[in-house]
Amino acid sequence: MQLITTRICMAKDLGVHGNLFGGIMMAWIDEAASSMALSLCNTPNMVTIKVDELVFKKKVKEGYLIRIYADVAKMGRTSVTLKIEARKVSVYTDDEDVVVSTNITFVRIDEEGRPTPIPTTVRNKFAHLS
């Protein structure tokens, strides 16, 4: 998987139980995945249409790094699905543990918000996944 962003879990990101708030993690994942989708599909006009189930497997405390990784899972005519993993990282040991994983699907749109084809040159790079 390709590293697409790194975040720091800070006090402002914690929920009432002293762990990283799930909504913050969800926003980080969506932002990182969208930036990858925009880059892959050569357009600023991509929208999130689906996020698969998110199961939080590990808690994250203040001071941990969060590395978000992605791979292209599927490339369609107008959409791309990315497999995402968010891993907490100890700054002391560099050990990584998967906190949450999911798939996110984005659609390329035109100025009116209608689906529009992803360039053939982009789709051809991932033809083996379709």
MINUVO-781642 format. One record per atom (N, C-alpha, C, O): residue in one letter; y, x negated, z. Coordinates in steps of 0.05 Angstrom, whole numbers, padded with zeros to 5 digits, always signed. Last residue first. Layout:
aYXZ;...
//
This chain:
s-00081+00210-00261;s-00078+00239-00267;s-00105+00253-00268;s-00105+00278-00273;l-00088+00156-00255;l-00088+00172-00231;l-00088+00202-00236;l-00094+00218-00218;h-00082+00131-00303;h-00108+00129-00291;h-00111+00147-00266;h-00133+00152-00256;a-00028+00134-00313;a-00045+00152-00327;a-00073+00153-00315;a-00087+00173-00315;f+00015+00105-00296;f-00002+00117-00275;f-00022+00136-00287;f-00033+00153-00273;k+00042+00088-00339;k+00035+00068-00320;k+00015+00078-00300;k+00000+00063-00288;n+00055+00137-00365;n+00034+00120-00376;n+00025+00098-00356;n+00001+00091-00357;r+00100+00155-00336;r+00074+00169-00333;r+00051+00152-00343;r+00030+00152-00331;v+00139+00119-00357;v+00132+00119-00329;v+00105+00131-00324;v+00088+00120-00311;t+00140+00133-00411;t+00135+00105-00404;t+00127+00103-00374;t+00111+00085-00367;t+00154+00187-00408;t+00127+00180-00416;t+00120+00151-00408;t+00098+00146-00400;p+00195+00209-00353;p+00192+00194-00378;p+00163+00185-00383;p+00149+00177-00364;i+00180+00274-00329;i+00184+00246-00322;i+00179+00230-00348;i+00161+00237-00363;p+00210+00335-00351;p+00190+00314-00353;p+00199+00287-00343;p+00221+00278-00347;t+00236+00379-00302;t+00240+00365-00327;t+00220+00342-00328;t+00214+00330-00307;p+00248+00440-00268;p+00231+00417-00273;p+00235+00405-00301;p+00238+00420-00320;r+00317+00457-00256;r+00291+00464-00268;r+00275+00438-00271;r+00286+00417-00277;g+00369+00449-00238;g+00347+00450-00218;g+00320+00458-00229;g+00302+00463-00214;e+00406+00440-00275;e+00404+00467-00266;e+00382+00471-00245;e+00377+00493-00236;e+00399+00386-00289;e+00424+00394-00275;e+00423+00422-00264;e+00438+00428-00246;d+00327+00378-00275;d+00351+00375-00291;d+00376+00385-00275;d+00374+00390-00252;i+00280+00341-00233;i+00295+00365-00242;i+00318+00358-00260;i+00328+00335-00260;r+00216+00322-00213;r+00240+00313-00227;r+00254+00339-00238;r+00241+00355-00250;v+00189+00332-00149;v+00191+00341-00177;v+00218+00331-00188;v+00239+00332-00175;f+00142+00304-00103;f+00169+00307-00113;f+00168+00317-00141;f+00150+00311-00156;t+00099+00307-00047;t+00103+00312-00076;t+00132+00317-00082;t+00146+00333-00068;i+00065+00267-00001;i+00090+00282-00007;i+00093+00283-00038;i+00089+00264-00052;n+00015+00262+00047;n+00022+00261+00019;n+00047+00277+00015;n+00051+00298+00028;t+00008+00221+00107;t+00011+00247+00092;t+00014+00241+00063;t+00015+00218+00054;s+00001+00196+00173;s-00002+00193+00144;s-00001+00221+00132;s-00008+00241+00144;v+00022+00162+00232;v+00019+00187+00217;v+00016+00180+00187;v+00026+00160+00178;v+00010+00113+00255;v+00021+00134+00272;v+00016+00161+00258;v+00007+00180+00270;v-00031+00058+00252;v-00022+00081+00238;v-00014+00103+00257;v-00030+00111+00274;d-00009-00003+00279;d-00026+00021+00283;d-00014+00044+00268;d+00010+00049+00269;e-00005-00074+00275;e+00003-00048+00264;e-00018-00027+00271;e-00042-00032+00270;d+00020-00132+00307;d-00002-00113+00303;d+00009-00086+00294;d+00030-00077+00303;d+00059-00168+00319;d+00059-00159+00292;d+00034-00141+00286;d+00029-00136+00262;t+00068-00182+00372;t+00043-00190+00360;t+00041-00185+00330;t+00024-00196+00316;y+00120-00165+00385;y+00108-00188+00398;y+00084-00199+00383;y+00081-00224+00382;v+00132-00118+00361;v+00148-00141+00353;v+00137-00167+00365;v+00144-00189+00357;s+00083-00077+00336;s+00091-00091+00360;s+00108-00115+00350;s+00098-00131+00334;v+00093-00021+00297;v+00089-00049+00297;v+00099-00061+00323;v+00122-00057+00330;k+00065+00038+00270;k+00082+00026+00291;k+00073-00004+00292;k+00050-00010+00289;r+00068+00064+00204;r+00054+00048+00224;r+00073+00037+00244;r+00095+00027+00238;a+00058+00116+00160;a+00078+00104+00178;a+00062+00090+00200;a+00045+00101+00213;e+00040+00124+00094;e+00031+00117+00121;e+00054+00106+00136;e+00069+00088+00126;i+00031+00168+00038;i+00049+00154+00057;i+00035+00148+00083;i+00019+00164+00093;k+00024+00177-00029;k+00009+00175-00004;k+00026+00158+00014;k+00034+00136+00006;l+00061+00220-00072;l+00058+00194-00059;l+00042+00197-00033;l+00045+00216-00018;t+00063+00250-00134;t+00054+00252-00106;t+00049+00224-00095;t+00036+00208-00107;v+00109+00274-00180;v+00095+00251-00170;v+00088+00257-00141;v+00104+00267-00125;s+00121+00316-00238;s+00119+00311-00210;s+00104+00285-00204;s+00089+00275-00220;t+00117+00329-00291;t+00144+00332-00279;t+00144+00324-00249;t+00165+00324-00236;r+00065+00311-00303;r+00085+00312-00324;r+00113+00313-00312;r+00132+00300-00323;g+00043+00268-00248;g+00041+00291-00266;g+00062+00290-00287;g+00076+00269-00290;m+00007+00223-00213;m+00031+00225-00229;m+00026+00248-00249;m+00007+00247-00265;k-00015+00209-00147;k-00018+00225-00172;k+00009+00226-00186;k+00030+00229-00174;a-00005+00169-00110;a-00031+00183-00109;a-00036+00198-00135;a-00059+00199-00145;v+00027+00110-00102;v+00026+00133-00119;v-00002+00144-00118;v-00022+00130-00125;d+00038+00091-00034;d+00025+00087-00060;d+00027+00112-00076;d+00029+00134-00065;a+00074+00063+00021;a+00068+00084+00002;a+00053+00073-00022;a+00054+00050-00029;y+00095+00055+00090;y+00082+00045+00066;y+00076+00069+00047;y+00074+00092+00056;i+00139+00038+00139;i+00130+00060+00123;i+00120+00049+00096;i+00135+00035+00082;r+00139+00015+00204;r+00138+00007+00176;r+00126+00031+00161;r+00105+00042+00168;i+00177+00013+00260;i+00161+00031+00244;i+00162+00022+00215;i+00184+00020+00203;l+00178-00025+00320;l+00185-00022+00292;l+00167-00001+00279;l+00144+00001+00287;y+00194-00006+00387;y+00174-00011+00366;y+00188-00009+00338;y+00207+00006+00334;g+00235+00010+00420;g+00232-00018+00415;g+00211-00025+00394;g+00210-00048+00384;e+00205+00066+00451;e+00230+00052+00444;e+00223+00022+00440;e+00208+00010+00455;k+00140+00085+00426;k+00160+00081+00447;k+00184+00066+00436;k+00183+00054+00415;v+00099+00132+00397;v+00117+00109+00391;v+00138+00108+00413;v+00152+00128+00418;k+00031+00152+00397;k+00058+00155+00406;k+00073+00129+00399;k+00062+00108+00397;k-00012+00170+00342;k-00004+00151+00363;k+00024+00157+00372;k+00040+00167+00356;k-00019+00211+00306;k-00043+00199+00319;k-00036+00181+00342;k-00053+00176+00359;f+00003+00270+00283;f+00013+00246+00297;f-00010+00235+00314;f-00018+00248+00333;v-00005+00294+00221;v-00019+00293+00246;v-00010+00267+00260;v-00016+00245+00250;l+00020+00335+00173;l+00026+00311+00188;l+00012+00313+00215;l+00018+00331+00230;e+00000+00360+00110;e-00002+00360+00139;e+00005+00333+00151;e-00002+00312+00140;d+00047+00348+00056;d+00021+00356+00067;d+00022+00354+00097;d+00042+00346+00109;v+00103+00374+00029;v+00094+00353+00048;v+00068+00363+00059;v+00067+00385+00071;k+00135+00388-00032;k+00112+00393-00014;k+00107+00368+00003;k+00108+00346-00006;i+00181+00377-00058;i+00171+00405-00060;i+00148+00410-00041;i+00142+00433-00035;t+00240+00341-00061;t+00215+00344-00046;t+00206+00373-00049;t+00221+00391-00043;v+00268+00323-00124;v+00269+00339-00099;v+00241+00340-00087;v+00221+00340-00101;m+00308+00279-00163;m+00281+00286-00153;m+00285+00303-00127;m+00302+00297-00111;n+00349+00251-00196;n+00345+00279-00194;n+00316+00286-00187;n+00301+00297-00204;p+00360+00200-00208;p+00368+00208-00181;p+00361+00238-00176;p+00367+00248-00154;t+00307+00163-00241;t+00326+00185-00240;t+00335+00190-00211;t+00320+00186-00193;n+00258+00135-00249;n+00283+00128-00263;n+00303+00151-00264;n+00315+00156-00285;c+00213+00141-00219;c+00217+00160-00241;c+00243+00156-00256;c+00251+00173-00273;l+00215+00101-00180;l+00192+00103-00198;l+00198+00119-00223;l+00191+00111-00246;s+00263+00114-00153;s+00260+00088-00167;s+00237+00089-00188;s+00241+00080-00210;l+00251+00164-00132;l+00274+00160-00150;l+00271+00135-00166;l+00276+00135-00190;a+00206+00152-00100;a+00203+00170-00123;a+00226+00167-00142;a+00222+00167-00167;m+00230+00118-00061;m+00209+00108-00079;m+00206+00125-00104;m+00204+00115-00126;s+00264+00155-00037;s+00276+00131-00051;s+00255+00118-00069;s+00263+00108-00091;s+00228+00191-00016;s+00245+00199-00038;s+00257+00175-00052;s+00260+00175-00077;a+00203+00160+00023;a+00187+00169+00000;a+00205+00178-00023;a+00199+00172-00046;a+00246+00154+00058;a+00233+00130+00046;a+00218+00138+00021;a+00219+00125+00000;e+00258+00208+00072;e+00278+00190+00060;e+00265+00166+00045;e+00273+00160+00023;d+00209+00224+00094;d+00219+00238+00071;d+00240+00220+00056;d+00240+00218+00032;i+00205+00189+00139;i+00184+00189+00118;i+00195+00202+00092;i+00191+00191+00070;w+00250+00203+00169;w+00247+00175+00159;w+00227+00174+00135;w+00231+00161+00115;a+00237+00257+00180;a+00261+00250+00164;a+00259+00222+00152;a+00266+00218+00129;m+00192+00249+00212;m+00190+00265+00188;m+00213+00258+00169;m+00210+00255+00145;m+00215+00222+00256;m+00194+00208+00239;m+00192+00223+00212;m+00190+00210+00191;i+00247+00263+00275;i+00259+00238+00266;i+00240+00223+00247;i+00248+00214+00226;g+00209+00300+00291;g+00228+00307+00269;g+00242+00282+00258;g+00248+00281+00234;g+00183+00274+00334;g+00169+00279+00309;g+00187+00285+00286;g+00182+00276+00263;f+00214+00224+00371;f+00214+00252+00364;f+00202+00256+00337;f+00209+00242+00318;l+00180+00175+00407;l+00194+00180+00382;l+00191+00210+00376;l+00169+00221+00375;n+00179+00192+00477;n+00166+00182+00453;n+00184+00189+00429;n+00202+00206+00431;g+00199+00217+00522;g+00203+00188+00519;g+00189+00175+00496;g+00187+00151+00494;h+00197+00271+00523;h+00175+00257+00536;h+00177+00226+00533;h+00158+00212+00541;v+00239+00289+00492;v+00240+00294+00521;v+00218+00279+00536;v+00220+00275+00560;g+00246+00237+00442;g+00245+00264+00451;g+00244+00266+00482;g+00248+00245+00495;l+00287+00185+00414;l+00266+00194+00431;l+00269+00224+00438;l+00291+00234+00440;d+00327+00161+00386;d+00306+00174+00370;d+00284+00187+00387;d+00266+00198+00376;k+00361+00135+00420;k+00371+00159+00408;k+00350+00174+00392;k+00354+00198+00386;a+00331+00088+00431;a+00333+00109+00452;a+00343+00135+00440;a+00333+00157+00448;m+00294+00072+00370;m+00315+00068+00390;m+00317+00092+00409;m+00305+00113+00404;c+00252+00041+00329;c+00253+00064+00347;c+00272+00058+00369;c+00267+00040+00386;i+00273+00019+00266;i+00270+00012+00294;i+00271+00037+00311;i+00290+00053+00307;r+00240+00016+00202;r+00259+00028+00220;r+00254+00017+00248;r+00232+00006+00254;t+00230-00003+00135;t+00225-00009+00164;t+00247+00002+00180;t+00271+00000+00173;t+00200+00016+00073;t+00222+00014+00091;t+00212+00006+00119;t+00189+00010+00125;i+00156+00005+00040;i+00180+00016+00028;i+00204+00017+00047;i+00227+00018+00037;l+00101-00034+00023;l+00121-00029+00044;l+00146-00019+00031;l+00157-00032+00013;q+00046-00007-00011;q+00071-00021-00013;q+00090-00014+00010;q+00094+00010+00015;m-00024-00017+00000;m+00000+00000+00000;m+00025-00018+00000;m+00025-00040+00010;
//
